[in-house]
Every structure is written in C-alpha cells, then in structure tokens.
Amino acid sequence: MLPSTSVNSSMQGNGVLNSRDAARHTAGAKRYKYLRRLFRFRQMDFEFAAWQMLYLFTSPQRVYRNFHYRKQTKDQWARDDPAFLVLLSIWLCVSTIGFGFVLDMGFFETIKLLLWVVFIDCVGVGLLIATLMWFISNKYLVKRQSRDYDVEWGYAFDVHLNAFYPLLVILHFIQLFFINHVILTDTFIGYLVGNTLWLVAVGYYIYVTFLGYSALPFLKNTVILLYPFAPLILLYGLSLALGWNFTHTLCSFYKYRVK
C-alpha cells in the first residue's frame, strides 16, 4: 500500500535515495506484508473488521477516523490488515449463493455466477474504480499547498471496499427477502420497493466514497463527489414513471451470464 510521500529530487548528491524513493521501497514492503497476511488468519483482527462493517452502516465517519489514527501510528492511510477484505469476500460468496438459490439456479450456474460476481463485479470493477478515483483525486483534488502529498492507491481501493459493503448487503442480502414475492411481481409496489433499495444502496456508495476522500486533509473540493446524487435521483424518478424495474434487469443479466 503506497503511503503519502514527499516530492524531492530523484537522487540526493551523495547517491542516497530521496524520501519518495525510500517511501516506495517501504510501500513495497508493506504491500508484501499485506499479501502475506492473507494466508495467516490468526494474525487478522476479525473483530475489528466486523466493527468497521457495522459502523459503515450506522456511522461511517467513525471508520475513517480510524484511518486517521493508522496514518499517525503506521504512516499509511490504507489498511494493513486484510481481515476486512476476507470478511467482505465471505459476505460476497454467501449472498451470491443466496441469489442463485432465489433465482432457482443449478449448482454449476451458481458457481459461475459466484465467479463472475467475485472476480468481475467486485475485484475487476473495484480495481477500475479505485484506479480512476486515485488518478482524479491526485490530478484535480490535491490542494495547491499540499502538492508534496498524494492519495495512496491502496487507500482508494479501501474506500471502494468500504462503499461496496453496504451496497452488497442491501442488494445481495436484504433484497433477497423481497425478490420473488414483492419486487418481481410486475406491479408498481414491486418496482417501487426494488428501485428504492437500489436508490439507498447506490446512495450509500456515493456517500461513503465522499466521506473517504473528504477525510484526507490535503484534498479540496471533495463535495463534487456528491454530485452523482442528482442524476441518481433523476434516474430513480424516471424509472418509476416508466415502470423500469432495476432488480428485474439485474436478475435477467445474471441469468444471461450463466447460460
């Protein structure tokens, strides 16, 4: 995970690596330690990761205050413990299996859906979004007087995971209890309930993402990350007027994937 670094000349006169190069070496060591801990469950703090998941729903600001504490004590914004990622993966697997069951998929269809959701929807899209936000924030949101600092890519990925978790729980868990008997009934109540869950889930994603970047003291104008709320609400109203059921579209897409 890449820590915030200072921008100096690439090499000091005595041939010693400058602070940015030294930080990169340190970042490589931290990244290696993070990946190595993925296979050492006894070293992971699952209780703390579960606490973070709870507060991402009730008080996400408290989660990002912990990121501040990590920066002060370990000189990095990004997580150094993969416990959150492991718990999120478990949630993703269990909820996707539940989705397969609700949609009456067979065993192999459910496995294919699981692979799609894990490696494409979560990891693939997550890497893309994190990289895009990392580039945008470093290119356009860093304060002029703070040009010596940059947003860690690992932190950008953590922000995505934080925002993705409430969305996952709402759309892949809570929604399961309403799909067959309410949402997919081709009635106004059906797509009202389904589309409202989508509104809340995507709204959570936008808000938690905003909190993640606004927590960095060297960024400016992070309020623009809330602007997607406007088209989201407009799309929500339009979907109700046209009778467009987001969940029905998602289920059809999932079934098409596993054919």
Disulfide bonds with the S-S distance in Angstrom:
none
